[in-house]
Amino acid sequence: MADWIQRIRDVPDFPKPGIVFKDIMPMLADPAANAAAIEALAAPWRETPIDAVMAIEARGFLLGAPLARELGVGLVPVRKPGKLPGRVIEQRYALEYGEDALQVQADALPPGSRVLLVDDVLATGGTLAAARGLAEALQAEVVGAAVLLEIAFLGGRSRWNGGAPLRAAWVP
């Protein structure tokens, strides 16, 4: 098992009873583990032409910014409502424990841009599907998605359809 994986801890009953939260903060606090995790995220995409990383709030930002730098591309933040200036596009989605929405600036990317979606955890797949909807609304080409870890028993991968690869650096 890679050292960075050992730095991720389970937090039971957070944010609600019955949920086991995957806390990546100890991994991020360790420079070597953080670098190894970013390398694990970047490796499958090094030969793929990409124009931008679309990183999903909030923990996706912590991975998306260094991943974009590692791949030599720009970063487009996908944020919760009310956090971005200017005209935005919104996509609502269901969480495993509620409902939420994501937004992106309407002029974040030129049409035809090739984007890689990035988030920390793939659980039920709603967040990633919403981000994909936003990318498509921007007329971007989604070349794939990268997540740090996938909680496979929640079935989120089944919501990822359309041919673009989905790569998880770790599936516990």
PAVORO-318230 format. One line per 4 residues: number of its first residue (from 0); their letters; for each residue x, y, z of N, C-alpha, C. Coordinates in steps of 0.02 Angstrom, whole numbers, plus 32768, in hexadecimal, padded with zeros to 4 digits. Layout:
REM PAVORO-318230
NUM) a) X/Y/Z/X/Y/Z/X/Y/Z; ... .
END
This chain:
REM PAVORO-318230
0) madw) 802A/7FC5/8000/8000/8000/8000/802D/803E/8000; 801C/806E/7FD5/8043/80AB/7FD1/803E/80D2/8013; 8075/80F3/8024/8077/811A/8063/8040/814E/8067; 8030/816E/802F/7FFD/81A3/8032/7FB9/8187/8046 .
4) iqri) 7FAA/814A/8032/7F6A/812B/8043/7F65/8121/808F; 7F9C/810F/80AE/7F9D/8104/80F6/7F8F/8144/811D; 7F95/817E/80FD/7F89/81BE/811E/7F3F/81D4/811C; 7F15/81AE/80F9/7ECD/81BD/80F6/7EAB/8198/812F .
8) rdvp) 7E83/81BC/8156/7E63/819B/818F/7E17/819D/8188; 7DF7/816B/81A6/7DAE/8167/81A8/7D95/818C/81E6; 7D61/81B4/81DC/7D40/81D7/8213/7CF7/81C0/8213; 7CE4/8194/8242/7C9F/817C/8243/7C6D/81B2/8257 .
12) dfpk) 7C31/81AB/823A/7BF8/81D6/824C/7C04/8220/823E; 7C28/822F/8208/7C33/8274/81F3/7C25/8279/81A9; 7BFF/82A8/8191/7BDE/82DF/81B5/7B9B/82CB/81D5; 7B86/828D/81CA/7B47/8275/81E7/7B51/822E/81FF .
16) pgiv) 7B27/8217/822E/7B2C/81D2/8244/7B26/81A1/8209; 7B51/816E/820A/7B50/813C/81D6/7B80/8149/819D; 7B9A/8187/8198/7BCA/8198/8163/7C11/818E/817F; 7C3D/816F/8158/7C83/8169/816A/7CA9/8199/813C .
20) fkdi) 7CBF/81D0/8158/7CE1/8205/8133/7D2A/81F2/8128; 7D42/81FB/80EB/7D88/81EF/80DB/7DAE/8231/80E2; 7DD6/8236/8117/7DFA/8273/8128/7E3F/8272/8107; 7E48/829D/80D5/7E88/82A0/80B1/7EB7/82D3/80CF .
24) mpml) 7EA2/82F7/8102/7ECD/832C/811E/7F10/8312/8139; 7F13/82D9/815B/7F55/82C0/816F/7F82/82B2/8133; 7F66/829B/80FC/7F8E/828F/80C0/7FA8/82D1/80A4; 7F7D/8303/80A3/7F92/8344/8088/7FC8/8365/80B4 .
28) adpa) 7FC6/8357/80F4/7FF6/8376/8123/803C/8357/811C; 8042/831E/80FD/8082/82FC/80F4/809B/830A/80AE; 80D0/8332/80A7/80E6/8346/8063/80F5/830B/8035; 8115/82D7/804E/8125/829E/8023/80E6/8278/800F .
32) anaa) 80B8/826F/803E/8079/824D/802E/8050/8276/7FFD; 804D/82B7/8007/8028/82E3/7FDB/8044/82DF/7F94; 8086/82E4/7F8E/80A6/82E0/7F4C/8098/829D/7F2B; 809B/8266/7F51/808F/8224/7F35/8046/821D/7F1E .
36) aiea) 8018/8239/7F43/7FD2/8237/7F30/7FC6/825D/7EEF; 7FE4/8298/7EE9/7FDC/82C0/7EAB/7FFB/829A/7E70; 8033/827A/7E7B/8052/8252/7E45/8024/8218/7E31; 8004/81F8/7E62/7FD6/81C1/7E53/7F9A/81DA/7E2B .
40) laap) 7F82/8217/7E3A/7F4B/8234/7E14/7F61/8247/7DCD; 7F9E/8261/7DC6/7FB6/827A/7D86/7FC9/8242/7D55; 7FE4/820C/7D6F/8002/81D8/7D45/7FD6/81C1/7D0A; 7F96/81B2/7D15/7F6E/8199/7CDC/7F5F/81CD/7CA6 .
44) wret) 7F6C/820D/7CB5/7F57/8243/7C87/7F91/8266/7C64; 7FCD/8250/7C71/8008/8274/7C56/800A/8276/7C09; 7FEF/8244/7BE8/7FF0/8242/7B9F/7FAE/8259/7B80; 7F80/8270/7BA9/7F3F/8286/7B90/7F40/82D1/7B85 .
48) pida) 7F2E/82E8/7B49/7F2A/8331/7B3F/7EF2/834F/7B6A; 7F05/837C/7B96/7ED7/839D/7BC5/7EE4/83E8/7BC4; 7EAF/840F/7BC4/7EB6/8458/7BC7/7EAD/8473/7C0E; 7E86/8450/7C37/7E79/8469/7C7A/7E62/8431/7CA8 .
52) vmai) 7E70/843A/7CE7/7E55/8410/7D1C/7E1A/8436/7D3A; 7DE1/8415/7D3E/7DA6/8431/7D60/7DA3/840F/7DA5; 7DB4/8435/7DD9/7DB8/841A/7E1C/7D79/842B/7E43; 7D5F/83F9/7E66/7D1F/8400/7E89/7D29/8413/7ED2 .
56) earg) 7D05/8446/7EE7/7D09/8460/7F2C/7CF7/8429/7F5D; 7D15/8429/7F94/7D4C/8452/7FAB/7D8D/8429/7FAA; 7D89/83EA/7FBE/7DC7/83C3/7FC1/7DE3/83B5/7F7C; 7DBA/83B8/7F49/7DD4/83B1/7F05/7E04/83E8/7EF2 .
60) fllg) 7DFC/8424/7F11/7E2B/845B/7F04/7E70/8449/7F1D; 7E72/8427/7F57/7EB3/8417/7F75/7EDA/83E6/7F4B; 7EB8/83C0/7F22/7ED8/8391/7EF4/7EDD/83AE/7EAE; 7EAA/83D2/7E99/7EA7/83EC/7E55/7EDD/841F/7E45 .
64) apla) 7EEC/844C/7E73/7F1E/8480/7E65/7F63/8461/7E59; 7F7C/8436/7E86/7FBD/8418/7E77/7FBB/83E8/7E3C; 7F83/83C8/7E30/7F7D/839C/7DF6/7F81/83C4/7DB6; 7F5E/83FD/7DB4/7F61/8428/7D78/7FA9/8440/7D6C .
68) relg) 7FCB/8453/7DA1/8011/8468/7D9A/803C/842E/7D80; 8031/83F3/7D9C/8057/83B7/7D88/804C/83A7/7D3E; 800F/83B1/7D26/7FFF/83A2/7CE0/800B/83DD/7CB2; 801C/8417/7CCE/802B/8452/7CA5/7FEE/8471/7C84 .
72) vglv) 7FB5/8470/7CA8/7F77/848B/7C8D/7F57/84BB/7CBF; 7F23/84DD/7CA9/7EFF/850B/7CD5/7ED0/84E8/7D04; 7EB5/850E/7D33/7E87/84F5/7D65/7E46/851C/7D61; 7E0E/84F8/7D61/7DCB/8517/7D62/7DA9/84FD/7DA2 .
76) pvrk) 7D9A/852A/7DD1/7D78/8514/7E0D/7D2D/850A/7E02; 7D14/84D3/7E1C/7CCC/84C4/7E1D/7CB7/84CE/7E65; 7C8A/8501/7E70/7C7D/8518/7EB4/7C35/850F/7EC9; 7C2A/8516/7F0A/7BE7/8518/7F27/7BC7/855B/7F13 .
80) pgkl) 7B84/855F/7F13/7B62/859D/7EFE/7B78/85DA/7F28; 7B7B/8612/7F05/7B8A/8652/7F25/7BD3/8660/7F30; 7C00/8637/7F16/7C48/8640/7F22/7C6E/865C/7EE7; 7C4E/865F/7EAC/7C71/8676/7E70/7C52/86B7/7E56 .
84) pgrv) 7C7B/86E7/7E42/7C61/8724/7E25/7C4C/871A/7DDC; 7C25/8749/7DC4/7C10/8748/7D7E/7BD8/8716/7D71; 7BCC/870B/7D31/7B97/86DC/7D1D/7BAF/8695/7D28; 7B83/866C/7D45/7B95/8627/7D54/7B61/85F7/7D36 .
88) ieqr) 7B76/85BA/7D2F/7B4A/8583/7D1B/7B44/8556/7D59; 7B07/853F/7D68/7AFD/8516/7DA4/7AE2/84D1/7D91; 7AF7/84A0/7DB9/7ADF/845B/7DB2/7ACE/8441/7DF8; 7A90/842A/7E01/7A7B/840D/7E41/7A89/83C2/7E3F .
92) yale) 7A94/83A4/7E7A/7AA1/835D/7E7E/7A90/8341/7EC3; 7A87/8300/7EC6/7A79/82DE/7F05/7AB9/82C4/7F24; 7ABF/82CC/7F65/7AF6/82AF/7F8C/7ADD/826F/7FAD; 7B0D/8249/7FC9/7AF8/820E/7FEE/7AD2/8220/802D .
96) yged) 7AD5/8260/8042/7AB3/8276/807E/7A8F/82B9/8075; 7A76/82C8/8038/7A51/8306/802D/7A54/831D/7FE4; 7A4E/835E/7FDA/7A50/837B/7F97/7A7C/83B9/7F99; 7A9A/83CA/7F60/7AC6/8404/7F5C/7AC7/841D/7F14 .
100) alqv) 7AF2/844E/7F07/7AFA/846A/7EC4/7B43/847F/7EBB; 7B58/8480/7E7D/7B9A/8498/7E6A/7B92/84CC/7E34; 7BC3/84F9/7E31/7BC3/852D/7DFE/7C09/8534/7DE0; 7C0A/854E/7DA3/7C48/8560/7D81/7C3B/85A2/7D5D .
104) qada) 7C6F/85CA/7D56/7C67/8608/7D30/7C58/85F8/7CE8; 7C28/861B/7CCB/7C11/860E/7C88/7C47/8618/7C53; 7C79/8641/7C62/7CB0/864E/7C33/7CF1/862D/7C48; 7CED/85F8/7C71/7D29/85D8/7C8C/7D55/85B7/7C57 .
108) lppg) 7D36/859F/7C22/7D5B/857A/7BEE/7D40/858B/7BA9; 7D6B/858D/7B77/7D51/8592/7B33/7D31/8550/7B1E; 7CFD/8553/7AF4/7CDF/8515/7ADB/7D14/84E8/7ABB; 7D0C/84A7/7AC6/7D3C/8477/7AAA/7D77/8468/7AD7 .
112) srvl) 7D7D/848A/7B0F/7DB4/847C/7B3D/7DAF/8434/7B56; 7DE9/8415/7B5D/7DED/83D0/7B76/7DFC/83D4/7BC1; 7DCD/83B9/7BEA/7DD3/83BF/7C32/7DD6/837C/7C55; 7DFA/837C/7C8D/7DFD/8344/7CBB/7DDB/835A/7CFB .
116) lvdd) 7DA8/8335/7D10/7D85/8343/7D4E/7DAB/8323/7D87; 7DB0/8346/7DC0/7DD6/832D/7DF9/7DAF/8338/7E39; 7DAD/8303/7E62/7D90/8307/7EA5/7DB5/82D8/7ED2; 7DA8/82DE/7F13/7DCB/82B4/7F42/7DAE/826D/7F46 .
120) vlat) 7D6C/8268/7F4E/7D4C/8228/7F59/7D12/821E/7F29; 7D0F/81E2/7F0C/7CD4/81CE/7EE6/7CAB/81A2/7F14; 7C70/81BB/7F27/7C42/8195/7F53/7C07/817F/7F29; 7BD1/81A6/7F2A/7B95/8193/7F03/7B98/81AE/7EBC .
124) ggtl) 7BC7/81DA/7EAD/7BD1/81F3/7E69/7BAB/8232/7E57; 7B82/824C/7E84/7B5A/8287/7E74/7B83/82C5/7E67; 7BB6/82D0/7E8F/7BE0/830C/7E88/7C06/830A/7E46; 7C23/82D1/7E36/7C48/82CA/7DF8/7C1A/82D1/7DBB .
128) aaar) 7BDE/82B5/7DBF/7BAE/82BB/7D88/7B99/8304/7D7F; 7B90/8328/7DB6/7B7E/836F/7DB1/7BB6/8397/7D91; 7BF4/838A/7DA5/7C2D/83AD/7D87/7C32/839D/7D3C; 7C24/8360/7D2A/7C25/834D/7CE3/7BEF/8375/7CBE .
132) glae) 7BB4/837B/7CDC/7B7F/83A3/7CBE/7B94/83EB/7CB3; 7BB8/8407/7CE4/7BD0/844C/7CDD/7C03/8451/7CA4; 7C31/8421/7C9F/7C62/8422/7C69/7C40/841E/7C25; 7C0E/83F4/7C20/7BEA/83ED/7BE1/7BC2/842C/7BD2 .
136) alqa) 7BA7/844D/7C05/7B84/848C/7BFA/7BB3/84C2/7BE0; 7BF3/84BD/7BF2/7C26/84EB/7BD8/7C3E/84D6/7B92; 7C23/84A0/7B78/7C37/8483/7B38/7C7F/846B/7B39; 7C95/8454/7B74/7CD7/8436/7B7A/7CD3/83EC/7B6C .
140) evvg) 7D0A/83CF/7B59/7D0F/8387/7B4F/7D2D/8369/7B8F; 7D07/833F/7BB0/7D20/831E/7BED/7D4A/82E2/7BD8; 7D8C/82E6/7BE4/7DB8/82B0/7BD0/7DBB/827A/7C06; 7DA3/828A/7C42/7DA2/8259/7C77/7D99/8279/7CBB .
144) aavl) 7D9E/824F/7CED/7D99/8265/7D32/7DCD/8241/7D5C; 7DEA/8266/7D8A/7E1B/824A/7DB9/7E03/8256/7E00; 7E01/8221/7E27/7DEF/8227/7E6E/7E26/8206/7E96; 7E31/8220/7ED1/7E64/8204/7EFD/7E50/81BE/7F14 .
148) leia) 7E10/81B7/7F28/7DF9/8175/7F3D/7DB1/816B/7F2C; 7DA0/812C/7F22/7D5C/8118/7F10/7D40/80EA/7F45; 7D05/80F9/7F5D/7CE2/80CD/7F8C/7CB3/80A2/7F61; 7CCE/806B/7F4A/7CAD/8044/7F15/7C68/802A/7F28 .
152) flgg) 7C5D/8016/7F66/7C1D/7FF9/7F79/7BE3/802A/7F73; 7BF1/806B/7F6F/7BBC/809D/7F67/7BA5/80A4/7F1E; 7BCA/8086/7EF0/7BB3/8082/7EAA/7BB8/80C2/7E82; 7BE0/80F2/7E96/7BE5/8131/7E72/7BFD/812A/7E2A .
156) rsrw) 7C26/80F9/7E1D/7C41/80EF/7DDA/7C08/80E3/7DA7; 7BD1/80C7/7DBE/7B99/80B8/7D90/7B79/80F8/7D75; 7B82/8131/7D97/7B67/8170/7D7F/7B96/8192/7D4D; 7BD2/8177/7D45/7C03/8192/7D16/7BFA/816D/7CD4 .
160) ngga) 7BD8/818C/7CA5/7BCD/816B/7C65/7BE4/8198/7C2D; 7BF1/817C/7BF4/7C03/81A5/7BBB/7C47/819A/7B9E; 7C6B/8168/7BB5/7CA8/8156/7B93/7CE9/8174/7BAC; 7CE7/81AD/7BCE/7D25/81CA/7BE8/7D3C/81A1/7C24 .
164) plra) 7D7D/8194/7C2A/7D94/816B/7C62/7D8C/818E/7CA6; 7D80/8166/7CD9/7D7E/817C/7D1E/7DB4/8154/7D43; 7DE5/8177/7D5E/7E1D/8157/7D7F/7E1E/816A/7DCA; 7E1F/8138/7DF4/7E27/8141/7E3C/7E6F/812C/7E4E .
168) awvp) 7E92/8158/7E73/7ED6/8147/7E88/7ED5/810E/7EBB; 7E9E/8108/7EE0/7E98/80D3/7F12/7E4F/80BE/7F1A; 7E43/807D/7F1B/7E01/8062/7F2A/7E0A/8035/7F67; 7DF7/804E/7FA3/7E02/8027/7FE0/7DD7/7FE7/7FE1 .
END
